[in-house]
Amino acid sequence: MLADSWRGLKWSHALVTLIALSLYASFLSQIGFLVMTFGLMVLLNALGETKPWVIVTGAFVTIMLVYIIFHFALQIQFPRGILGW
């Protein structure tokens, strides 16, 4: 039963995800939350092989909701990076 959950797993997607998360953690301070999170969300959504407009829209809506909730409602500061806000 446990072996069935690993069948059909695309190991290349797992490797890309690990590399992307490592790069995200490494460059978050320099590049900034909005840009890095948008890029990460686009990449992770693209691994699901959906339509490009769904990928970009989903990534944009996700980071805006997270930013609004955490920055404005919870007063948590994110790395500003290259955008400066």
N, C-alpha and C positions, 0 to 999 in steps of 0.2 A: 504494500500500500504506500509506504513512504517513497519507494522508488518511482511510483507512478507520478508523483508530484514533480519530479525532475525531468520526466520525459518531455521532449519537445522544447526544452529551454534553449534559447539562443544564447550561447555562452559569449558570443561577440558582444551582445547587448549588455551583458553583465560586466564585461571588461570595459566597455565604453563608459558605462555608468560609474564604475570605480575610478577611472581616470578623470572623468568630468567632475566628480565630487572632490577629488584631490586637488584639481586645478581651482575649483570654486573656493575651497578653504584656503588655498595658498594666495590667491589674488583678490580676495574679497575686500581687504583693507585698501589696496591700491586702486582698484577699479571702481569699487562702490557696490552697494547692495542692489540698486535698481538694475544696473547694467548686467552685473554678474548673475543675478537671479533670473532676469529675463532670458539671458543666454542659456542658462542651465535648464530652465523650463522648456524652452524651444527644443533643445537637444533631447531632453527626456520624453517630451511629447512626440517628437519626430521618430523616436525608436518604436513607438506604437503604430507607425505607418498610417497616420490619418491625413486628412486633407491639409494643405499648407495654411489656408485661412483659419482653420480650426486650431492649428498649432499656435499660430501667432496670436490669435484672439484669446485663446485659453491662457497662454503665458502672460499676456498683458493684463487680463482680468485678474488672474491669480496674484501677480505681484502688486497690483493696485489695491486689492482687498487686504493682502497681508500688510502692505505699507500703511494703509489707513487704520487698520485695527491696531497694529503694534506701535506705530509712530504717534498717531494722534490720540487714540483711545487709551493706550497703556503707557504712553510717554517713554517708549524705548528708543534709544538713539541707534541708528544704523550707520555703518561706514559710508561717508559721503562720496569719496572717490573722485573720479574725473568730472562728474556733473556738478559737484559742490552742493547738492541738496538731498 
